[in-house]
Amino acid sequence: MPLSQNDSWVYDITDANGNLIGAGDRIAVQSSTDAGSTQAQLLEVEHLNPGGITALVKTANGVFHDYTTDAELPSETRQQIGLVREYAFPTYAIGEARTVVRQGVWNEDRDGDGQFEQFRLEYTQIFRGFESFALPWNATVSAARFSNASRMTVTNSGSGEVSGIVFSEEAWLAQGLGPVKFIRHAEDVQGNTVKNLQTWMIKTLDVGGRILPE
């Protein structure tokens, strides 16, 4: 997963029926290296609309999602979650599921009973192996495929009501090029669609000063 300053990936985005619905960028808008790790912020732009910024930390052990800077979470909750390893270096056995769990106090009183709620974050990944991947500029590379699922739930202290979202993703990463394809969708914990299925297919990229297609 390259994370150099100004790296960028441009994708064609299609819906579940294969219809083109827009283009999006995943851009490392900020990157720095310090004491053996790289810190980066990725900004996703979908249909010309900027999305959330994802903070990542890359070390010799993998790529970690840094939740301590996530503005959508209560400040104390961000610190409880901390770093969650999304991609392990080296990777693990094909077909093996790896799960990371964080749980604790959601520092908000959502149901008005005078007590904070509880949260649980569960990140699960299955390494599917390496696949031959055809790039749109008449080149073929070997890409590692991963099935990723992130489930965040909040349980009200009074009623016990559970709310939350499950984000699912198939991701293909090619060595030296980064993410070349995603298939994504999201549901709430009741199974209702929050984000319709989308396929992000690489169109152009600029990684480490290397621009493809040339």
N, C-alpha and C positions, 0 to 999 in steps of 0.2 A: 504494500500500500504506500505509494509515493506520497510524501507530504511536504514538498518544497514550496517556498513562497511563490505565489502566482500560478501554481499548477491548476489546470482547469480541464473539465470534461464536459462535452456538449452531447446531449442525447436527443433522439427522437422518442416521443412518448406516445404509446398507443393504448387503447382501451381493451377490454376483454374480448372484443370482436375484431381486434386488429386494426381499428380505425385510428388514424393519426389525430391526436387531440392537442398536440403542442410540442414544444421543445423545452428542455430545462438544462441548467448548468449546476454542477457541483464544483464549487471553487474553494481552494484553500486560500482564504482571504488574508490569513495571518499565520506565520510559521516562524519558529525560532528553535534553536538547539542549545541545550544547556545540560551539562553533567550527564551526558550519555542518553538524553531523551530529547524527543522532538515534540513541541507543543504546537497544535494547529487548530484553527477554527474554520469549519466548512460551512459555507452558505449555500443552501439549495434554492434555486430559482425555478419555479414551475409555472408555465404559461405566463411568463414575464412578471410573476408575483414573487417577491422574496419570501422565503420561508424562514424557519428557525435556524439558528446557528448551532452547530454541533461542535463541541470542544473535544478534541482527541489528544491523547498522549501516546507517542510511539517509543518503545524501549526495546531492548534486546529480548524481552519476554513476550512482546506482542503489541497490539494496538488497543488502547483503553478508551472507553467513553468517559469523559470527565464530567460528572453530574454536579460538581461543586459550583459551576458557573451557569447552571440552567435556571433562567429567570422565571420559568413557568412553575417552579417548585418553591415551597416555603424555604427560607434560608437555612433553617436548622435541618430540614429534611435533606437538602442538597449535601450537607456535610456528612450526614449519616450514610448516604449512598456512596459518596466518594467516587473512586475509580472502579469501573466494571470492564473486565477484559472481554473485548468483542472478538478479537482474532489472536490466537496463540501462536507464538514462535518457539520451537517448531510446532507444526500442526500435529494432530493426533490421528488415531486409526480411522480409516474410512468406515462410515456408518455409526461411529461412536457419538453419543450425545453428551455434550458438556453443558452443565447448568450452573449459573451463578445466582444466588439469592441475596437480596438485601431487604430487611424489614425493620420497622421501628415506628416512631411517633411522627405522624403527619401534623405538623405544628399549626393546625387550624381547627377551630371548633365549627364544623359544618352544620351540625344538627342542633346547636344552641343549648346543649345540656351542660355546658360549663367544663367539658373535658375535650382534650385533643383526640383526633381520630388516629387510627393505625393504618400503616401502608405496608405493601409487599411488592417488591420489584423482582421479577424472575426473568432472567435472560437465558435462553436455551439455543444452542447451536449444534448442528450436525454437519460434519465434513463429508461431502458426497464423493470426493475424489477429483481427479483431473479429467477434463474433457477437451476435445479438439473444438476450437471456437473460431468461426469465420468472421473476420472483421469486414466492415462494409467497403474497404478499399482494396479488395482482392488480396488479402493476406490471412493466414491462419496461424493461430497461436494456441498454446496450451493454457487453459484457464482452470483455476481451482473453484469448485462450486460449493457453496455453503447454504444451508437452510437455517435462517435466523428467526427467532420469535422473542419479542419483548412484551411482557405482561405486567402492567402496573395497575394495582387495585388499592382502593381506600375503603376501609370498613368504619362505618359510623359507630361511635362508642355507645350511643343510646339504643338505637334501633337494630344495630347489627347489619344494616343495609350495606351492600357491597356495590361499589361503582368502579369503573375503570375501563381500560382499553387494551386490546391485544393487537400488536403490530407484527405482521408476518412478512418475510422477505426471502426470496431466492436471490443469491448474489454470485456473480462470476467475476473473479479477479485474475488478471493476467500479470505475470512477472514483469516489472519495469513499466507497466502501463496503468495498473490500478484497476478500478471497477469498470468493466466493459458492458455489464448488463445487470439489471435488477428486475424482478417481478414482485410487486408489492400490493398489499391490501391491509385494511384495518377494520376491526369490529369492536363493539363494546362487549362487556362481559356477559350480556344477555344474548349475544350473537347477532345483533343488528349491525348492518354495514355502516361504518364511519367514513371509510375511504374506499371507493371502488377500485377493483383490480387495475393496475397499470403495469405496463412493460416499458422499461427505460433501456433503449438500445444505443450504444455508443455511436456517435456520428463523427466527431472530431475530438482531438485531445491535444493538450500542450503540457507535457510533463518533463520537468527538469530541463526546459529549453528545447525539448524535442517535440516538434509539431507533426502530427499525423492526421490525415494523409499529407504527404509532402507536396 
